Amino acid sequence: MEETASGPVAQPDDLEEAARRRGWPEGLLQRAVGLRVPRAVIQRWLTQPWGGPEYVQRRIDWHDRLTFGTLRGREATRADNEAFADLWANAPEEIGDWEITNERGPNAFAQFRLQENVVLLVIEEAGQLIASCSFAAHKVVCGAKRLTVHYGQALRVRKEYRGQGYGDQVRSLPWSVGAGRPTHGQYDITRSENFAIVDWWKKYAPAFFDNVPERAGAVPGIPVTVLQYPPRPFEGDPSGIRKARPADLGRCVGLINRTQRGLDIIRPYSREFLQDRLDDGFWGDPHPDWSWPAVYGWPDYYVLEEQGRVVACAGLWDRGRDMRDRFRNKVTGEEKVISVTAVLDFGYEAGQEASIARLIAFLIGETHRLRRDYLTIPLDQLPALAERLDEYEPVPETRSLRWGVEQVSIARPHVDLSYW
């Protein structure tokens, strides 16, 4: 078998019969071989349900363009920061009369720093990024079963390039060895009003929404809601609220796991996991020339201590520092920009809703100090806590969660705002 840098090249003699059974026209397999498509890729086309002639012809055409043309499909690097921000600035979501543009910067990759095993794929031409897509493989528990799933996100195509298949291709680029680990399936979260993405999936992957709950007037999926609290100065009792210390980690891990227990799509915490998250994955003192700012860490994590015992903990990610949503009404020209903070890694002792509510009220005050528009927190599955915070007049936002993992169904999804 002949070898290339990307793997063994398929020979037609052992694939021709399979290609005939799949209805591939004469010459299609030979063209794939001539373009040095790896054998493993051709075998995948021959075995997957959607590997019909039209699909394969499209894939071969893209392989030709990306290998021998001016386009390049690759993973993003730190050097792409400005180009990635520019892509998102020119790739709005179209929702009714509104365009919603997610502005990213100064750190365009901030959100991905908070996720696990992230691969960020892009298509580039002459230094300009045309399309992007990202997957994050992480471990979760659903229905008492341990799973490894990948979260699909960041599918964007520059506005002037839409309708040409770039979105379909960027999500199909091969993953790196490090991030390309096997998973049980994919899930994703979509704005409930984004019907354009539904039409797109029905065009390129008709089975994408099979067995996904339908809701009148909303994108198919399980509704998941976050509450958005308008900022106001904190005028409550600050006693016992302080920055977390390493000695608090064991206690905080127990509180987080207790609060998440019984939910789906939870990531069971360990001391090592939480510490690595707050350390920003870094050991030792940073090099003096290191200019890549931390996204979320020890300065952002708080505990509430009562009578010498930590009873609640929560982190505040200043999402608005690096991500903002710009809304523009295409009819009236009205514009508004929304920037938020997000509560991460929170937990509290059983029966201590009043205490965690006081800590969240403090974080609402921090949101006011940061001049953000809302503090966001997922309380869908914690109604007693949500009721404690009613006086802050939250604005709910509901999106649609598509769960594409056949092995287990979910009923009470937990939302980690790192993946929102």
HELIX and SHEET records of a PDB file:
HELIX    1   1 PRO A   12  ASP A   14  5                                   3    
HELIX    2   2 GLU A   16  ARG A   21  1                                   6    
HELIX    3   3 LEU A   28  GLY A   34  1                                   7    
HELIX    4   4 ARG A   39  THR A   47  1                                   9    
HELIX    5   5 PRO A   53  PHE A   68  1                                  16    
HELIX    6   6 ARG A   78  ASP A   80  5                                   3    
HELIX    7   7 ASN A   81  ALA A   89  1                                   9    
HELIX    8   8 ALA A  110  ARG A  113  1                                   4    
HELIX    9   9 LYS A  159  TYR A  161  5                                   3    
HELIX   10  10 TYR A  166  VAL A  170  1                                   5    
HELIX   11  11 PHE A  195  TYR A  204  1                                  10    
HELIX   12  12 PRO A  206  PHE A  209  5                                   4    
HELIX   13  13 PRO A  246  ASP A  248  5                                   3    
HELIX   14  14 LEU A  249  GLN A  260  1                                  12    
HELIX   15  15 ARG A  271  LEU A  278  1                                   8    
HELIX   16  16 TRP A  298  ASP A  300  5                                   3    
HELIX   17  17 ARG A  319  ARG A  321  5                                   3    
HELIX   18  18 GLU A  353  ARG A  369  1                                  17    
HELIX   19  19 PRO A  383  ARG A  388  1                                   6    
HELIX   20  20 ASP A  390  TYR A  392  5                                   3    
HELIX   21  21 LEU A  417  TYR A  419  5                                   3    
SHEET    1   A 2 GLU A   3  THR A   4  0                                        
SHEET    2   A 2 GLY A   7  PRO A   8 -1                                        
SHEET    1   B12 LEU A  71  GLU A  75  0                                        
SHEET    2   B12 VAL A 118  GLU A 125 -1                                        
SHEET    3   B12 GLN A 128  CYS A 142 -1                                        
SHEET    4   B12 LYS A 145  VAL A 157 -1                                        
SHEET    5   B12 GLN A 186  ARG A 191  1                                        
SHEET    6   B12 VAL A 395  GLY A 404 -1                                        
SHEET    7   B12 ILE A 222  TYR A 229 -1                                        
SHEET    8   B12 TYR A 374  ILE A 377 -1                                        
SHEET    9   B12 VAL A 340  TYR A 348  1                                        
SHEET   10   B12 ARG A 309  TRP A 317 -1                                        
SHEET   11   B12 TYR A 301  GLU A 306 -1                                        
SHEET   12   B12 ILE A 241  LYS A 243 -1                                        
SHEET    1   C 4 GLU A  93  ILE A  95  0                                        
SHEET    2   C 4 TRP A  98  ARG A 104 -1                                        
SHEET    3   C 4 MET A 323  ASN A 329 -1                                        
SHEET    4   C 4 GLU A 335  ILE A 338 -1                                        
END                                                                             
